[in-house]
Amino acid sequence: MIIHSVADILGCITNIYQTQGDLNNALQTTKEEVMYLKIPLGNNNPDLAPAMEKIAVLQFKNSKFNDALCSFKEVLRMRKAKFGQDHLTVG
């Protein structure tokens, strides 16, 4: 039996919304996914970066450019904190 976390299931729901072209619900579901990921990881854990990047991309696709810019900057900050300035995932 496979047991998935709430965050994993929300990620799957996000993928369905995106496939259907429902970017608003995809964005809201991804934000909820991040909320559940923060429970074990904390607010500033660099392992949140992939989910935060999904939020940034969805904000961009929803023409929420200022929000997307802030989110992308946060993802970059997290990656620099985890990998360092000169790592391939940063620069």
C-alpha positions in Angstrom: 0.0 0.0 0.0 1.3 3.4 -1.0 0.8 6.2 1.5 1.1 9.8 0.2 1.3 12.9 2.2 -1.3 15.6 2.0 1.3 17.8 0.2 1.9 15.0 -2.4 -1.9 14.7 -3.0 -2.3 18.5 -3.3 0.6 18.4 -5.8 -1.3 15.9 -7.9 -4.5 18.0 -7.7 -2.5 21.0 -8.9 -1.3 19.0 -11.9 -4.9 18.1 -12.8 -6.0 21.8 -12.6 -3.1 22.8 -14.8 -3.9 20.2 -17.3 -7.5 21.5 -17.4 -6.2 25.0 -17.8 -7.6 26.1 -14.4 -4.6 28.2 -13.3 -6.4 30.0 -10.5 -7.2 26.8 -8.7 -3.8 25.4 -9.5 -2.2 28.4 -7.8 -4.4 28.1 -4.7 -3.8 24.4 -4.4 0.0 24.9 -4.7 -0.1 27.5 -2.0 -2.0 25.0 0.2 0.7 22.4 -0.7 3.4 24.7 0.5 1.5 25.4 3.8 1.6 21.6 4.5 5.2 21.3 3.5 6.1 24.1 6.0 4.7 22.0 8.9 7.7 19.6 9.0 10.2 21.8 7.2 9.7 25.2 8.7 9.2 28.5 6.8 12.7 29.1 5.5 13.8 25.6 4.6 15.5 25.5 1.2 13.7 22.2 0.4 10.6 24.4 -0.1 12.2 25.9 -3.2 10.7 23.5 -5.8 7.1 24.1 -4.5 7.7 27.8 -4.2 8.9 27.8 -7.8 5.7 26.2 -8.9 3.9 29.1 -7.2 6.0 31.6 -9.0 5.4 30.0 -12.4 1.6 29.8 -11.8 1.6 33.5 -10.7 3.4 34.4 -13.9 1.0 32.4 -16.0 -1.9 34.2 -14.2 -0.3 37.5 -15.1 0.4 38.3 -11.4 3.8 39.5 -12.4 4.7 41.4 -9.2 3.8 38.4 -7.1 5.8 36.1 -9.4 8.8 38.4 -9.2 8.8 38.2 -5.4 8.3 34.4 -5.4 11.1 33.9 -7.9 13.4 36.0 -5.8 12.5 34.0 -2.7 13.3 30.8 -4.6 16.7 32.2 -5.6 17.4 33.2 -2.0 16.5 29.6 -0.8 18.7 28.0 -3.4 21.7 30.3 -2.6 21.2 29.4 1.1 21.2 25.7 0.3 23.8 25.4 -2.4 25.9 28.5 -2.3 26.3 31.4 -4.8 28.5 29.4 -7.3 26.4 26.2 -7.6 24.9 25.3 -10.9 21.3 25.4 -9.6 21.9 29.1 -8.6 24.0 30.6 -11.3 
